[in-house]
Amino acid sequence: MNPILVNVMRRDVIESFHCGAVAVLDADGGVLASLGDIDRPIFPRSAVKVLQALPLVASGAADRLGLTDAELALACASHNGEDLHAQTAARMLAKAGLDASALECGTHWPYLDTASRVLAMQGREPDALNNNCSGKHAGFVCLACALHDGTGGLNLRQYVRGYVKAGHPVMREVTAALQAATGHDLAHTPQGVDGCSIPTFAVPLRKLALAFARVGTGIGLSEGHAAAAKRLRAAVASAPFMVAGSGRFDTRVMERLGERVFCKVGAEGVFCAALPERGLGVAIKIDDGNNARACEVVMAAVIEACVALGNEDAQFMRSLSDATLTNWNGIEVGRLVAAPLLRTLAGKPASSA
């Protein structure tokens, strides 16, 4: 059984807890610290969007279409579906000469309640631009522009169609980038379908942390992917709102810490991060799939342990790793607390985890 990583406190009593695993690696594959089983393959889902965006830059598509930092950041996003997110995705598609009808991510109401209420009050229904993955998919469509050259009589819309399928040239490039960054053989690992309809592959935390260490340093990546990773990290640091949105952990942390941290949540309690100053990558999996609370507490504690922080930044991160819980009347009712073993994680040799 994986260790307890987060305790849910009501008064001074542990009301519940969340178990999971954490891997912290350098770009050469050295394990700085680990807790739990880091070799069990798990589906990283949206946590690896920056890896899936590498071909967008490396192919030359980003330069050819003149994609801005905000647009590149959106390509790495699981966003709230706020107006600025939807408008930015639409601009990406327009630069490719297409519109929202080209997206194959599906439609859902915005994640942010206020954004959903705005649509409803305007008598509007959401469309694919409001999907939290619309930026990633707009990036796939832009990548298709670079791959479309020399495809005979196919126009771009015909070429783009079906890009979510494993055999499409776009998805082959994306899958190859994921395999190259993680060093994991995706042809012989469990495969599923993600919520946005693209293939998702089971990868151990050890390999995911390695990939994010490579994203933060460029070590172990091809020249093109290393340059792409650097550019994507800079874009996200420039426009962190695009990666998540109002009130979200990823946006708040990267607004505060800039290029010192690139972090990205995935579904079902997965969280990954690159810590470029330390040359480290982080991968987390909460066993019960708790995204909204547990995995954020763990990531905050890992950042505290692994990143040099001044007093104000340290206090900010501590507010996320030891978080107050209030009820609807604003009364404090408890806390979400990182387990003590996380506080000194960066100093733990792998053998003691």
C-alpha positions in Angstrom: 0.0 0.0 0.0 1.2 3.5 -0.8 1.9 5.8 2.1 -0.5 8.5 3.4 0.4 11.8 1.7 -2.4 14.0 2.9 -4.5 14.1 6.1 -7.9 15.8 6.3 -8.3 17.3 9.7 -11.5 18.3 11.5 -10.4 20.0 14.7 -7.5 17.8 15.8 -8.9 14.6 14.5 -7.9 12.9 11.2 -11.2 12.6 9.4 -9.9 11.0 6.3 -6.6 10.7 4.4 -5.2 10.2 0.9 -2.5 7.8 -0.1 -0.3 8.0 -3.1 3.1 8.0 -4.7 5.7 10.7 -5.6 8.8 10.6 -7.8 11.4 13.3 -7.9 14.1 12.7 -10.5 16.9 14.5 -12.3 17.3 14.5 -16.1 19.8 11.6 -16.0 17.2 9.4 -14.3 18.7 9.7 -10.8 16.0 9.5 -8.1 16.4 12.3 -5.6 13.4 11.1 -3.6 10.5 8.7 -3.9 7.5 7.7 -1.9 5.3 4.7 -2.7 5.3 2.7 -5.9 6.7 4.8 -8.7 7.0 2.0 -11.2 3.4 1.1 -11.6 2.1 2.5 -14.9 -0.6 5.1 -14.5 -2.5 7.2 -17.0 -1.1 10.8 -16.8 -3.9 12.2 -18.8 -3.8 16.1 -19.0 -0.6 16.3 -16.9 1.5 15.7 -20.1 0.1 18.4 -22.3 3.4 20.2 -22.5 4.9 17.0 -23.9 2.1 16.7 -26.4 2.8 20.3 -27.5 6.4 19.8 -28.3 5.8 19.0 -32.0 3.7 22.2 -32.4 6.9 24.2 -31.8 9.5 21.8 -33.1 7.7 21.3 -36.4 7.9 25.1 -37.2 4.1 25.4 -37.1 4.2 27.9 -34.2 6.6 30.2 -36.0 4.8 29.8 -39.4 1.5 30.8 -37.8 2.9 33.4 -35.5 1.5 31.9 -32.3 1.9 34.2 -29.3 3.0 33.2 -25.8 -0.7 33.2 -24.7 -1.6 30.8 -27.5 1.3 28.5 -26.8 0.4 28.5 -23.1 -3.2 27.6 -24.1 -1.8 24.6 -26.0 -0.5 23.3 -22.7 -3.7 24.0 -20.8 -6.6 22.4 -19.0 -8.5 25.7 -18.7 -11.6 27.0 -17.1 -13.4 27.8 -20.4 -13.5 31.5 -19.6 -14.0 34.0 -22.4 -10.3 34.7 -22.8 -9.5 31.0 -23.1 -12.2 30.4 -25.7 -11.3 33.6 -27.7 -7.6 32.6 -27.7 -8.4 29.1 -29.0 -10.5 30.7 -31.7 -7.6 32.9 -32.7 -5.3 29.9 -33.0 -7.7 28.2 -35.3 -8.2 31.3 -37.4 -4.4 31.5 -37.9 -4.7 28.0 -39.4 -7.6 29.1 -41.6 -10.1 27.0 -39.6 -12.7 27.5 -36.9 -14.2 25.6 -33.9 -15.9 23.1 -36.2 -12.4 21.6 -36.7 -12.1 20.7 -33.1 -12.7 17.0 -32.1 -12.4 17.4 -28.3 -16.2 17.6 -27.7 -18.2 20.2 -25.8 -18.9 20.7 -22.1 -19.9 23.7 -19.9 -17.0 25.8 -18.6 -15.3 24.4 -15.5 -15.7 27.8 -13.8 -19.2 28.4 -12.5 -19.2 32.1 -13.2 -18.2 31.5 -16.8 -21.1 29.0 -17.2 -23.5 31.4 -15.7 -22.4 34.1 -18.1 -23.1 31.8 -21.1 -26.5 30.9 -19.6 -27.5 34.5 -18.9 -26.7 35.3 -22.5 -28.9 32.5 -23.7 -25.8 30.7 -25.2 -24.8 27.1 -25.2 -21.1 26.1 -24.8 -19.2 24.9 -27.8 -15.9 23.1 -28.3 -14.0 26.3 -27.5 -15.2 26.1 -23.9 -13.8 22.6 -23.6 -10.9 22.6 -21.1 -8.8 20.9 -23.8 -9.6 23.3 -26.7 -6.2 24.9 -26.6 -4.4 21.6 -26.8 -6.7 20.6 -29.7 -6.2 23.9 -31.4 -2.5 23.2 -31.2 -3.0 19.9 -32.8 -4.9 21.6 -35.7 -2.0 24.1 -36.0 0.5 21.2 -36.1 -1.5 19.7 -38.9 -0.7 22.8 -41.0 3.0 22.0 -40.8 2.4 18.3 -41.6 -0.1 19.0 -44.4 2.5 20.1 -47.0 2.9 17.5 -49.7 -0.2 15.5 -49.0 -1.5 15.7 -52.5 -5.0 16.8 -53.2 -6.2 16.8 -49.6 -7.2 20.3 -48.4 -6.3 21.2 -44.8 -9.8 20.5 -43.4 -9.8 17.0 -45.0 -6.3 16.4 -43.6 -7.2 17.5 -40.1 -10.2 15.3 -39.9 -9.7 12.4 -37.5 -6.6 13.9 -35.9 -7.6 12.3 -32.6 -7.1 8.8 -33.9 -3.9 7.0 -33.1 -3.0 6.5 -36.8 -3.3 10.1 -37.9 0.0 11.8 -38.7 -0.7 14.5 -36.0 -1.2 11.9 -33.3 1.8 9.9 -34.5 4.0 13.0 -33.9 2.4 13.6 -30.5 2.9 10.0 -29.4 6.5 10.0 -30.6 7.2 13.1 -28.6 5.7 11.5 -25.5 7.7 8.4 -25.9 10.9 10.3 -26.6 10.6 12.4 -23.5 9.6 9.6 -21.1 11.8 6.9 -22.6 8.8 4.5 -22.1 7.8 2.1 -24.8 4.3 3.2 -25.6 3.7 0.3 -28.0 3.8 -2.2 -25.2 2.0 -0.3 -22.4 -1.7 -0.2 -21.6 -3.6 2.3 -23.8 -6.9 4.0 -23.3 -8.9 6.9 -24.7 -8.7 10.3 -22.9 -11.6 12.5 -22.0 -10.9 14.6 -25.0 -10.8 11.5 -27.3 -7.1 11.3 -28.0 -5.1 8.1 -27.0 -3.7 8.1 -23.5 -0.9 5.8 -22.4 0.0 4.3 -19.0 3.4 5.5 -17.9 5.2 5.0 -14.6 5.8 8.0 -12.3 9.5 7.4 -12.6 9.4 8.0 -16.4 7.0 10.9 -16.1 9.3 12.7 -13.5 12.2 12.0 -15.9 10.3 13.6 -18.8 9.6 16.7 -16.8 13.2 17.0 -15.6 14.1 16.9 -19.3 11.5 19.5 -20.1 13.1 21.7 -17.4 16.7 21.2 -18.6 16.6 20.1 -22.2 18.9 17.2 -21.2 17.9 13.9 -23.0 15.7 15.6 -25.5 16.4 16.1 -29.2 17.7 19.6 -30.1 14.3 20.5 -31.6 12.3 19.3 -28.6 14.7 20.9 -26.1 14.2 24.3 -27.8 10.5 23.7 -27.9 10.3 22.8 -24.2 12.2 26.0 -23.3 9.9 28.1 -25.4 6.8 26.5 -24.0 8.0 27.0 -20.4 8.7 30.7 -21.1 5.3 31.1 -22.8 3.5 29.6 -19.8 5.5 31.8 -17.4 4.5 34.8 -19.5 0.8 33.8 -19.6 0.0 31.5 -16.7 -3.7 32.4 -16.7 -4.0 30.5 -20.0 -2.9 27.2 -18.4 -5.8 27.0 -16.0 -7.5 30.3 -15.1 -9.2 32.1 -12.2 -8.5 30.7 -8.8 -6.7 27.5 -10.1 -3.6 26.1 -8.5 -1.5 25.9 -11.6 -2.1 29.5 -12.5 -1.7 30.8 -9.0 1.6 29.0 -8.4 3.1 30.0 -11.8 2.0 33.6 -11.5 3.9 33.7 -8.2 7.0 31.7 -9.0 7.4 32.3 -12.7 9.9 30.0 -14.6 11.1 28.4 -11.3 8.1 26.0 -11.6 6.2 24.6 -14.5 3.3 22.5 -13.0 0.4 20.8 -14.7 -2.5 18.8 -13.2 -4.0 15.8 -14.8 -7.2 13.9 -14.2 -7.6 11.3 -11.4 -5.1 12.7 -9.0 -2.0 13.1 -11.3 0.3 16.1 -11.1 3.6 16.7 -12.8 6.1 19.5 -12.6 9.4 20.7 -13.9 11.7 22.6 -11.5 14.3 24.0 -13.8 16.6 25.7 -11.2 17.1 22.3 -9.5 17.1 20.3 -12.8 14.3 18.2 -11.4 11.1 16.6 -12.5 8.1 15.7 -10.3 5.3 13.2 -10.8 2.5 12.5 -8.3 -0.4 10.1 -8.3 -3.1 10.1 -5.6 -4.5 6.6 -5.3 -8.2 7.7 -4.9 -8.0 10.1 -7.8 -8.5 13.2 -5.6 -7.6 16.2 -7.8 -9.3 19.2 -6.2 -7.6 18.8 -2.8 -5.1 16.1 -2.3 -2.8 16.3 -5.3 -2.5 20.1 -5.0 -1.5 19.7 -1.3 1.2 17.2 -2.3 2.5 19.3 -5.1 2.7 22.4 -2.9 4.7 20.4 -0.3 7.1 19.1 -2.9 7.7 22.6 -4.3 8.3 23.8 -0.7 10.8 21.0 -0.2 12.6 21.3 -3.5 12.6 25.0 -4.5 14.5 27.8 -2.8 11.8 30.2 -1.6 11.9 33.6 0.1 9.7 34.2 3.1 6.7 35.5 1.3 6.8 32.8 -1.4 7.3 30.1 1.3 4.3 31.4 3.2 2.2 31.4 0.0 3.1 27.8 -0.7 2.5 26.8 2.9 -1.0 28.1 2.6 -1.5 25.6 -0.2 0.2 22.6 1.5 -1.5 23.3 4.9 -4.8 24.6 3.7 -7.7 25.9 5.8 -11.1 24.5 5.1 -14.2 26.7 5.7 -17.9 26.0 5.5 -20.5 28.0 3.6 -20.7 30.5 6.5 -17.0 31.1 6.3 -16.3 29.3 9.6 -13.0 27.4 9.8 -13.9 23.7 10.1 -10.6 21.9 9.4 -7.4 21.7 7.4 -5.8 19.7 4.5 -2.3 18.9 5.7 0.6 17.4 3.9 2.0 14.4 5.7 5.3 15.1 7.6 7.3 12.8 5.3 6.7 15.3 2.5 8.3 18.2 4.3 11.8 16.8 3.9 11.2 14.9 0.7 14.1 16.6 -1.2 16.6 15.4 1.4 15.4 11.7 1.4 17.6 9.2 -0.5 15.5 6.9 -2.7 16.4 3.9 -0.5 14.8 5.4 2.5 11.5 6.2 0.9 
